[in-house]
Amino acid sequence: IFDFWRSLGINLKQLYGQTEASVFITQQPDGQVRADTVGIPSPGVEIRIDEKGEVYYRSPGVFQEYYKNPESTARTKDAEGWVATGDAGFIEKDTGHLRIIDRAKDVGRMADGSLFAPKYIENKLKFYPNILEAVVFGNGREYCTAMINIDLTAVGNWAERNNIAYGSYQELAAHPEVYRMVQEHIEEVNRSLAGDELLSGSQIRRFLILHKELDADDGELTRTRKVRRGAIAERYARLIEALYDGSGSVDAEVEVTYEDGRKGMIRGRLEIRDVQTFPVARKQAA
């Protein structure tokens, strides 16, 4: 959307701010406009990134305090005037632009200490209409892996256009051509991540397509369709182990809750595929 409006000649820019900052923290100057950053610090604004990747800032325009709430004020602003944003990000070494990648509480570290931002990667994957849901693993690991839910409507329409017959979600999800398509999407995301020096280590190396849709009734999602990572890690522990032990497939068996309240088991052998990764490649400013 951002690139579309700029293609029409509208000088649309991105900025980053919050009420506590008197709005602006960073802005994009003319000639340095990009869809993947929020610009450089505004005049008089200092920015630092702590060891956990959280963005802090200070300036003459920061708030004094929360009204009658000294506890929240102390948690948000320290004695030196640095304000915690609650967002994780990094400053590009070559451009000075700030990149926001996720909420700080959701960011972890890979085994080598590099940033691991699962929601950032998952959102990139879900940009593709064929991918309904994605769960990325990698915190404390040597590399990232993913479990994918396809979108039955989008992939079903694609299958019909390509004369691919199927009788169920499970059958469609296991089809080799569906795997090939999803693999292409993941490799495109990996190529994008390779453009982020601090996130290039989060490229996905292996994936599988789940034989069922993640469902709130099964405790896998919240009612607002947010991934329940702890529940999924426990429920699919065997699948996650297979993603990291070099297996080419894994037998899956999981209990499901049907709309009428009945429970049943869904079983299947899930293929696990390796994915191409890419060396770090810097992006150019537009």
N, C-alpha and C positions, 0 to 999 in steps of 0.2 A: 504494500500500500504506500509506504514511504517513497519508494523509487517511482511509483506510478505518478504521484503528485509532482515530484520533481521533474519527471519527464514532460509534464505540461508547462514547465517554465515557472512553477511556483517555488519560491525559495524557502521551502519547508526545512526546518532544522530541528534537532533534538536538544533537549536540555535535561538537567537533573536537579531536583530541588525538593524541599519539604517546608512545611510551615515553620519549623524551628529555625530555619535558615533565612527567614524573610524571603522565601521562595527559591531564589536561584543559588545553586552550588556550582554547576558547570554549564557551559554553553558551547555551541559549535560556531567558530568563526567562518566567515565566507572563505571558500576555497578549501575548507577542511571538514566538509559535511559528509558523514557516512552513516549508514543504517545500523551499524553494529557498535557505535560508541555514543556517549552522551556529551562529548566535547572536553574542553580543557577548563580548569578552574576559573571562575569568574574573578574579576579584579578584586583583590583584597582577601580572597579565599585561599586557605591552605588545606591540603588534603593529605592524609596518610593512610596506609593500609596496615592493620595490625597482623600479628603472626598467624591469626586464624583466617585472614583474608577479609575481615570486616572493614568497611569504609568509614573513616572518621574525617571530620572537617572542623574548621574554626574560622571565624571572621568577625569583624566588628558588628555584623548584622545578626548574630545568633541570638536566640531568645534568652531572656534572663532566668526564667523559671516557669514551671507549671503552676497554675493558680492553686494555692493551698495544698500542694502535693510535693513536699520536699523529697520524699523517698524516690518518686519517679524522676525528679530532676537530677538527683545524685546518680541514679542508674544511667541516665542519658548523657549528662554533661559532667566532665571531670573538673578538678580544681584549676586546670590550665586552660579550660574553655573548649576542649575537644568534645565534639558531639558525636555520639554513636548513631549511625543511620539504621542499623539492623540489616543492611544489605552487604553482600560480598561482592568484591570486584578487584580489579587491578588497574594500574596505570601503565599504558604502553611505553616502553623505554624510548622508542624512536620518535613517537609523536606527542607524548604527554597527554594523550586522550584517556579518559576514564572509561572502563568497560564494567558494566554491572552484569553479573552472571546469575545471581540467585539471592534468596534470603540467607543471611549468614548462618542461621540455625540449621539450614539444610545442606550446608557445604561441609565436605569431609576432606580427607587426604588419601592419596594413593600411597602404596608402600614406599615409594621413593620420595614422598613428601609433597608431590605436586597436587594442585587443587583438583578436587572431585566434586562436581556440581551436577548431581543426577537430574534435577528438574530442568536445568538448562539444556542438557542433552536430550532428555525425553521430549521437551517441547519442540526441539528441532526435528525429531523423528515424527511427532504428531502433526507437523506441518503438512505432511503428505496425507492426502485424503484416504489412502489405502490403509493407514495405520491408525487404529482407534485408540490404542493404549500401548504404552511402553514402560517397562521397569528396568532401570539400568543399575547394575551392581559394580562395585569397584572400591568402596571405602576400605582402606587397609590392604588392598589386593595389588598384585603385580600388574594387572590389566583389567579393562572393563568388559563386561558381557551384558547381554540384554535378553529379556523375554518380551515377545511382541504379541499383541492382539491385533488381528486384522479387522477392518471395518467390513462387516458382512455385506452391507448394501453396496459400498463402493467396489469392493473386490468381486462381489457377485455380478455387478454390471459389467465389470472388466472381463470376467470369465465368459459371460454370454457373448460379448463382442468378439472374443477370441475362440469361440466354440469349445470351451472347456466345460465338461459336464461334471456336476457334483450333486450330492444328495443331502449334505448337511454342512454345518459350520466346520465340524471336525475334519470332514473329507476335503473341503476346500482349503482349510488352513494347512493341510499336509501335502498339498499338490506341489510337485517340483517347480512348476512355473510361478506359483505364488511365492515360494521360497526365493526363486531367482529375482523376482520383482522386489521383494523386501530387502534382499541382500544389496541390490543396486541402490535402494534408498539409504541404507545404512552406510554404504561406501561413500555416497554423496555427503552425508553428514560428517563422516570421518575426514573427508577432504576439506570441509569447512572448518572443522576443529583444528586441522593442521595449520590453519592460518592464525591460530591463537597460541602463541608461544607457551603460555602458562597452562593451556588446556589441551595441548596436543597429546599429552600423555593419557588423556581420557578417551581416546579413540576406542571404539568397540572392536574387539577381536573375534568374539564368538557370539552366536545368537541361536535362539530357537523360537518357533511360533507355537504358542500355547494352543492346546486342543479344545479349550473352552474360553468363553469371554469372562474376564474379571467381573465380579458381581458384588454389589453391596450386600445381598442376601447371604452370600457365602463369606462375608467378613473381609473381603479383599479390597473393597473400596468404601469410602464414606458415602452418605446419601447425596453428597454434592460431587461425587465421582473423583475424589482425591485418593491417590494410592495410599493404602495402609501398609507401609514398608515392613514394619515388624511382623504383621500377620502374614504377609506374603513370604517373607524370609523363612518363617516357621513352616508354613503350609507347603512350600515348594522347595524345601531344603535339599531334597534329593536331586531335583532338577538343577539347582544352583551348583551343587557339588559336581554334577556331570559337566556343567559349562566350564569348570576349572580343572577337571582331571583328564582332559583330552579325549573324552568319549565322543564317538560319532553319532550316538543316539542314546535315548534314555526312555525306559518304560515309566509311564505316568499313570497314576491312579488317584483320583480326587473325588471327594464327596461333594455333591451339588444339591442346592435347594430349588425345587421347581416352584412355579407361580402358585400352585395350589397347596404349597406347604410340604408336599412329599419330598423325600430325600432319595437320592440314587447315587450311583458311582459312574464316573466317566473314565474309561481307560484308553490308552493309546501309546504307541511308540513314536516318540518325537525325534525328528532329525535335528542334529546340531551342526551348524555350519561355521567355518572359519571365514573371516572377512578381511579384505585388504585394508591396510593402514598406510598412512602417507607421512613423509618427512615434513618438518616444519616449513611453512611457506608464508611469508609475510604478506599482508594485504596492503594495497595501495589506497591512499586517500583519494576521494573523488571531488 
